[in-house]
Amino acid sequence: MRNTLRLIAVALLLSLPFAVSAQPANPYELPDPLRMEDGRIVRTKRQWIKERRPELMEMLRSQMFGREPGQAPDLHFTVLEESPDAFGGLATRKQVKVSFDKDENYYLILLMYVPNDRKGPVPAFLGANFKGNHATTTDPAVLMPTPEKLATYAPGYVVEDRNTNGHRWEYEYILKHGYAVATFCYNDVDPDFHDGFHNGVHQLMDGDKPRNGESWATISAWAWGLSRCLDFLEAQKEIDARKVAVIGHSRLGKTSLWAGATDQRFALVISNDSGCSGAAIARRKFGETLDVINKNFPHWFCTNYTAYNGREEKMPWDQHELIAMIAPRPVYVASASEDSWADPVGEYFSLVGAASVYNLFGYEGITDRTVPEIEHPVVVGRMGHHIRRGEHNVRLYDWQQYVSFADRFLK
Ligand code: GTR
């Protein structure tokens, strides 16, 4: 009998529309994004743009992501391959070496598809990938990473087979909806392991300059790489560079948020399962916490960020203010129901916490304090949200929501 009752209780718990929301998180109070550090309340767009936004950007730079450098010393682009017959003639494929220095010691390889059925420049999605361009697709013409590049990746790095991450990049779906799409392997910009910042673009941009607590780290390097790709897209006549959505999953979702904050040319920003130090509210201390992320990934953030390990409530900001940095541009935050490590509830509440900034610009925002049910996407004003059923990943369902959200603003 006792066991039966226990089973019923478990079954009831599992059948809750969104079980993770029932789990306890740390009680918290969020800083008001519209309150200046000196206590004044921001009442106008102008005050936000001239005073509060710069104040928050300074906080995020000096305390979290580090100070990103300016332009690369010699940015230039070399088309390595181009063909109009990708996916049976649906798209033109371009593979481009985006070089950061004159000698081309530092570069990334950008893979871009542009729909052939177009009348004039098209909007685009841009995002970094984890496993190499070749792993995002079945397209046999996509270049494999060169041995020269592979030598810079983490020791023991294993080259993936083609298409192992294809489900995360629904190229044909995106192209058929009239968007171009471009991606590069994040390791090209800065290999994802801690080597004291000797490799990747840090070496190029900093040389032997001594590092300090505010020095930029790896997530800001990836975001910087996204901006260099946007420089390339700006030079393409087939792309409408005023309509580029930046997208990223997980650590690359943290990156897309930071890219959207630092580079206001990005017209729309998408965070897919970005979790801790992305969209999730830090003060909830639910799932991954600062202590854990800074220990496991000491190269992602600037070292000042470790001062908040276990002391999230002492942060002078919280992650809703990273979302607010995107205002008034459209922002989409997505979660997955089984991804409690990324705290889907906390990801949702950063939208709610940023809504007042969107209101200041005359746009509605997401303000409902009830977390939406699984696969009930919500779009209010310039904010979008959904929780996909399933695991930490990017799936067709996610892309369907992103494309329909982008259709409202980029078409
Ligand atoms: C995890 C990390 C998360 C997230 C994820 C990913 O190990 O704890 O913050 O970034 O990796 O990028 O897949």
Residues whose N, C-alpha, C, O or C-beta is under 5 A from the ligand:
A	BS01	GTR	H249 S250 R251 C276 E288
